[in-house]
Amino acid sequence: MTNKEISEIALQQSAFDCNCDAADFLSEKNVVSISKANPKARKYIPLPLECDLVSYGNNVVAQVSERTKPAVSEYIHKFEAYRCFETPQINMLNDLLAPFDLKVCFMAEYFLPDVKKLKALDCGYELRVLHKKDFADLYTEQWGNCLTFHDRERDVLAVGAYDNGKLIGLAGCSADCEMMFQIGVDVLPEYRRKGIASAVTSKLALEVLALGKVPFYCAAWSNIKSVRNAVKSGFRPAWVELTARNNNFVKKLIAE
């Protein structure tokens, strides 16, 4: 699979997620669409959404509800695309969304593999490819970043790093949509900074590509360790996303 093919698959998936055309993300003009449920969208996205902004670097594609369309349209047409995803501009977006009882909730950067840089990395420990039966007993707090606890059927593959039979690092992937599998990774605290995260991540990415699927990686901008791992593992920044949710939903997340 080439980088061009990977990019096209990601663009089409974002189009399914945002109820628009894949070409909309490559336009120099912002696009606003009415959010709708779509069986081809990523399974964890609670469509329809009232305010969700996506940018692949050229513009902003906003999926909205009918009631939030004027406010969100005003916002994305006021600033350059990248500034719609940073403060202090986001404070203005929250003010515009306040009458609808909405607030910015999620902000993340997404990464796609660069096949020219992606390669198997060695960490000095044994690596094992794990299938469903192999990681069935790993749904514990320690591996909460790697496996999908609330929908285990989505978890399809994992790579573990072992020190004399002890699992010390794990990367798992979930089939979040037909063509794209999301990778999550974690390493035991005492084994970090030894190249284990990048070793299991890169190995899993190669395994996913071998299945004819596209691995993708998500990280908060402030999670420097995770971003560094993505880059070291052979991934590159692809798109950013910002989602607003109901105030009660946001408050519950903060309380947790």
Secondary structure, DSSP 8 states (H G I E B T S, - for coil): --HHHHHHHHHHHHHHHHTS-GGGGG-SS-EEEE----TTS-TT--SS-SEEEEESSS--EEEE-TTTHHHHHHHHTTS-GGGGGSTTHHHHHHHHHGGGTEEEEEEEEEEEE-TTT------SSEEEEE-HHHHTT--SGGGTTTS-TT-GGGEEEEEEEEETTEEEEEEEEEE-SSSEEEEEEEE-GGG-SSSHHHHHHHHHHHHHHHTT-EEEEEE-TT-HHHHHHHHHTTEEEEEEEEEEEEHHHHHHHHH-
